[in-house]
Amino acid sequence: MGDTYRMFLDMVSGSRYIVAFTGAGVSAESGIPTFRDKGGLWERFRPEELASVEGFMRDPVKVWRWYIWRMRTIYSSEPNYAHLALALLERKGRLRSIITQNIDGLHTKAGSRRVIEIHGSIWRVRCARCAYRSEIKEVPNESELPPTCPECGYMLRPDVVWFGEPLDNMKWSMAVKEATRSDLFMVIGTSGAVYPAAELPYIARNSGSRIIVIDPNPTAFDDIADLRIWSRASEFFRGIWRDLESLPPLDPA
Ligand code: OAD
């Protein structure tokens, strides 16, 4: 791993606008299951029943129960070295933003401030009919499902992106802008199976950014990686933590 660490540090030190793009793998070592790995969520559950508008309309209580089950796992989980290292790089003025497909909020819990949650957040709800949106701090009461909108009385739903739904326009344009501006784009723990999110590494690369991919398994981005790190994310960042701590802060240009 010695050479890999050195190459990684060289690339980080030589960059002025680092952006991270993360997926479920970054939270795997915090105890949150991924989607497509062996034993992942989509092996055990049917996405069209639990993560689609049609599924929600058919059985909102079932969908809510599944999200509550996931919220409980997430609630009791803590950021790992990968989340913490990205927060550290942001504090040092080196990492400018994180674009995440995760809805768990662990980047924010680790102290990252500029987090673009392109697939929404499990800690937010919105009305399935009107424009009402709100944060939630606690897991909804399981005996009163689905929760209802305080403004119009219709059903509230998790404020996450489901299959077949478009991404939030503003978040997507911010993500594209960040990918375009980056000079180093770190792809961490995502298989690259879901679009349009999976376009971002290509957008970054086409704008001249260098690409680092950190993932223990093959991903859709292996061919465009300038540095390919075949490791679990938190393991890699634990090993390099001291070196990252010693990096001098970068003055904003
Ligand atoms: P996937 O489950 O498709 O991919 C997870 C990736 O994480 C795989 O490439 C794994 O090899 C990798 N991985 C596993 N453990 C890891 C570890 N410890 N460190 C680093 N990498 C590890 O999850 P995503 O790519 O995030 O969308 O999935 C994208 C979207 O598909 C999700 O946001 C969700 C899902 O359907 C929506 O719900 C809209």
Residues whose N, C-alpha, C, O or C-beta is under 5 A from the ligand:
A	BS01	OAD	G23 A24 G25 V26 A28 E29 T34 F35 R36 D37 Q101 H119 V161 W162 G189 T190 S191 G192 V194 I214 D215 P216 N217 P218 T219 S231 R232 A233 S234
